[in-house]
Amino acid sequence: MSSASAESTHYEVTHTDAEWRALLTPEQYAVMRGHGTERPGSCALLHESRAGGFACVGCGQMLFVGETKFESGTGWPSFNDPVPGTTATTVDTSHGMTRTEVHCARCGSHLGHVFPDGPPPTGLRYCINGVALNFVPD
């Protein structure tokens, strides 16, 4: 886990603020660039169970494969492991608590948070905002 903020890191894919606003919907921008959270249960990807993967809306990098997705009961798509090297983490102390923020390692977009209460084999729950993901069927 890195203690540097996602904003202070150089990423392979970068855009100006105006370009991000043109590329993303207002809700995607609020989540991915503003570190927001979508309403629980509001994303169609929550119940996506077909074979395939989940890519970053901001840069197209494949972040999670369908086999790692599980129903956590939280209202957000949950995964127990990202594709190696595709995500990075920072310490998030917003909202009066300390959490581990997950962002795309390629473009820095905020994806969600990771918690140590997931299923085996990793014991992790990557709680990801569905608006930050595109489903890519196999």
C-alpha positions as CSV (number, residue, x, y, z in Angstrom):
1,M,0.0,0.0,0.0
2,S,1.3,3.4,-0.9
3,S,1.0,6.4,1.3
4,A,1.3,8.8,-1.6
5,S,-1.9,10.2,-2.9
6,A,-3.1,9.1,-6.3
7,E,-3.0,12.7,-7.5
8,S,0.7,13.0,-6.8
9,T,1.7,10.0,-8.9
10,H,2.5,10.1,-12.7
11,Y,0.2,7.8,-14.7
12,E,0.6,6.3,-18.2
13,V,-2.9,7.7,-19.2
14,T,-3.5,11.3,-18.3
15,H,-6.1,13.9,-19.3
16,T,-6.8,17.5,-18.4
17,D,-9.8,18.1,-16.2
18,A,-11.8,19.3,-19.2
19,E,-10.9,16.1,-21.1
20,W,-11.9,13.9,-18.1
21,R,-15.2,15.8,-18.0
22,A,-15.8,15.2,-21.7
23,L,-14.8,11.5,-21.5
24,L,-16.9,10.6,-18.4
25,T,-20.5,11.0,-17.5
26,P,-21.2,13.4,-14.6
27,E,-21.6,10.4,-12.2
28,Q,-18.5,8.7,-13.5
29,Y,-16.5,12.0,-13.1
30,A,-17.8,12.5,-9.5
31,V,-16.7,9.0,-8.5
32,M,-13.6,8.5,-10.5
33,R,-12.0,11.9,-10.4
34,G,-13.8,13.3,-7.3
35,H,-13.5,10.2,-5.1
36,G,-17.2,9.9,-4.8
37,T,-19.4,6.8,-4.3
38,E,-22.4,5.7,-6.3
39,R,-25.6,4.8,-4.5
40,P,-25.5,1.2,-3.3
41,G,-27.6,-1.1,-5.5
42,S,-27.7,1.4,-8.4
43,C,-25.4,-0.3,-10.8
44,A,-26.4,-2.9,-13.4
45,L,-23.0,-4.5,-13.0
46,L,-23.8,-5.5,-9.4
47,H,-25.6,-8.6,-10.8
48,E,-23.4,-9.2,-13.8
49,S,-22.4,-12.9,-13.8
50,R,-21.5,-13.7,-17.4
51,A,-18.0,-14.9,-18.3
52,G,-15.8,-11.9,-18.9
53,G,-13.9,-9.1,-17.3
54,F,-14.3,-5.6,-15.9
55,A,-12.2,-2.8,-17.3
56,C,-11.6,0.8,-16.1
57,V,-13.9,3.3,-17.8
58,G,-11.1,5.9,-17.7
59,C,-8.5,4.0,-19.7
60,G,-9.8,0.6,-20.7
61,Q,-7.3,-1.4,-18.6
62,M,-8.8,-4.8,-17.6
63,L,-9.0,-4.7,-13.7
64,F,-10.9,-7.7,-12.6
65,V,-11.9,-11.0,-14.1
66,G,-15.4,-12.4,-13.6
67,E,-14.2,-15.5,-11.6
68,T,-13.1,-13.1,-8.8
69,K,-16.5,-11.4,-8.5
70,F,-18.8,-12.4,-5.6
71,E,-22.0,-11.2,-4.0
72,S,-21.0,-9.3,-0.8
73,G,-24.5,-8.0,0.1
74,T,-23.1,-4.5,0.2
75,G,-24.8,-3.1,-2.9
76,W,-21.5,-2.6,-4.9
77,P,-19.7,-5.1,-7.2
78,S,-17.2,-7.0,-5.1
79,F,-14.1,-8.9,-6.1
80,N,-11.5,-10.8,-4.1
81,D,-8.5,-10.1,-6.3
82,P,-7.6,-7.7,-9.1
83,V,-5.7,-8.6,-12.2
84,P,-2.0,-8.3,-11.0
85,G,-0.5,-4.9,-11.4
86,T,-3.7,-3.1,-12.5
87,T,-4.7,-1.4,-9.2
88,A,-2.9,0.6,-6.6
89,T,-3.9,1.7,-3.1
90,T,-3.6,4.8,-1.0
91,V,-4.7,5.6,2.6
92,D,-8.1,7.3,2.7
93,T,-8.8,9.2,5.9
94,S,-12.0,10.9,4.7
95,H,-15.3,10.6,6.5
96,G,-13.7,10.2,9.9
97,M,-12.3,6.8,9.3
98,T,-9.2,5.1,7.8
99,R,-9.8,3.0,4.7
100,T,-7.7,1.6,1.9
101,E,-8.7,3.4,-1.4
102,V,-8.3,1.5,-4.7
103,H,-7.4,3.3,-7.9
104,C,-6.5,2.3,-11.4
105,A,-2.7,2.0,-11.7
106,R,-2.8,3.1,-15.3
107,C,-4.9,6.3,-15.1
108,G,-5.3,7.0,-11.3
109,S,-9.1,6.9,-11.3
110,H,-10.7,6.2,-8.0
111,L,-12.5,2.8,-8.1
112,G,-13.5,2.1,-4.5
113,H,-12.0,0.6,-1.4
114,V,-10.6,-2.8,-0.3
115,F,-11.5,-4.4,3.0
116,P,-10.1,-7.5,4.8
117,D,-13.4,-9.3,5.1
118,G,-13.7,-11.1,1.8
119,P,-13.9,-14.8,0.9
120,P,-11.0,-17.2,0.5
121,P,-8.5,-17.4,-1.1
122,T,-7.5,-13.8,-0.5
123,G,-9.8,-12.8,2.3
124,L,-10.1,-9.4,0.6
125,R,-13.2,-7.6,-0.6
126,Y,-12.6,-5.0,-3.4
127,C,-15.7,-3.0,-3.1
128,I,-15.8,-1.2,-6.5
129,N,-18.1,1.5,-7.9
130,G,-19.8,-0.1,-10.9
131,V,-19.8,3.3,-12.8
132,A,-16.0,3.0,-12.9
133,L,-16.2,-0.3,-14.7
134,N,-17.1,-1.5,-18.2
135,F,-18.0,-5.2,-18.5
136,V,-16.2,-6.9,-21.4
137,P,-17.8,-10.4,-22.1
138,D,-15.6,-13.3,-23.2
